[in-house]
Amino acid sequence: MKAVLFDLDGTLADSTEAHIAAWLKSLEYLGISRSRELLTRLMGLSSIDIARKLLPPHMAERAEELAGIKDSIFMKEMVRLFT
């Protein structure tokens, strides 16, 4: 056997709520309010695609920044939980 694959997320664990919490914190950081329901509907898209959908038109150029903030918050929380 050369490899073993695990389908962790959605099978052995579900990180959806952690992703939503990270999105809410990152949006708050930029002074933007969005509903949990909207975020739930967007789960499954890439971070950059979600960021593009969440930002108001006048902030569209900040999509990469927002996605980076969210991913950083999410990773810090995962490290905190599992160390």
C-alpha positions in Angstrom: 0.0 0.0 0.0 1.4 3.4 -1.0 -1.2 5.7 0.4 -4.3 6.0 2.5 -6.8 8.7 1.8 -9.3 10.1 4.4 -12.3 12.2 3.5 -12.2 14.1 6.8 -14.3 17.2 6.3 -18.0 16.3 6.0 -17.4 12.7 6.8 -15.3 12.4 10.0 -15.7 16.0 11.0 -17.7 19.0 9.9 -15.9 22.4 9.8 -18.9 24.4 8.4 -19.6 26.2 11.7 -16.0 27.0 12.2 -15.8 28.5 8.7 -18.9 30.5 9.2 -17.6 31.9 12.5 -14.3 32.8 10.8 -16.2 34.6 8.0 -18.3 36.5 10.6 -15.2 37.6 12.4 -13.4 38.7 9.2 -16.4 40.6 8.0 -16.7 42.3 11.4 -13.0 43.3 11.1 -13.9 45.2 7.9 -17.1 46.7 9.3 -19.4 44.5 7.2 -22.5 42.7 8.4 -23.8 39.6 6.7 -26.3 36.9 7.9 -25.4 33.5 9.1 -28.0 32.2 6.6 -26.2 33.8 3.6 -22.9 32.3 4.7 -24.5 28.9 5.1 -25.7 29.1 1.5 -22.2 30.0 0.3 -20.4 27.1 2.0 -18.7 24.9 -0.6 -17.4 27.8 -2.7 -13.7 28.8 -2.5 -12.8 31.5 0.0 -12.1 34.0 -2.8 -15.5 33.3 -4.4 -17.3 33.7 -1.1 -15.4 36.9 -0.4 -16.5 38.3 -3.8 -20.1 37.5 -3.0 -20.0 39.0 0.5 -18.3 42.4 -0.2 -20.4 45.4 -1.2 -19.6 46.6 -4.8 -17.5 49.6 -3.6 -15.2 47.1 -1.7 -14.9 44.5 -4.5 -11.1 45.1 -4.9 -10.7 43.8 -1.3 -11.8 40.2 -2.0 -8.4 38.7 -1.7 -7.7 40.6 1.5 -11.0 39.4 3.0 -10.4 35.8 2.0 -6.9 36.0 3.5 -8.2 37.4 6.8 -10.9 34.7 7.0 -8.4 31.9 6.2 -6.0 33.2 8.8 -8.7 33.3 11.5 -9.9 29.8 10.6 -6.4 28.3 10.7 -5.6 30.0 14.0 -8.7 28.6 15.5 -8.1 25.1 14.2 -4.5 25.2 15.6 -5.9 26.4 19.0 -8.5 23.6 19.1 -6.1 20.8 18.2 -3.0 21.7 20.2 
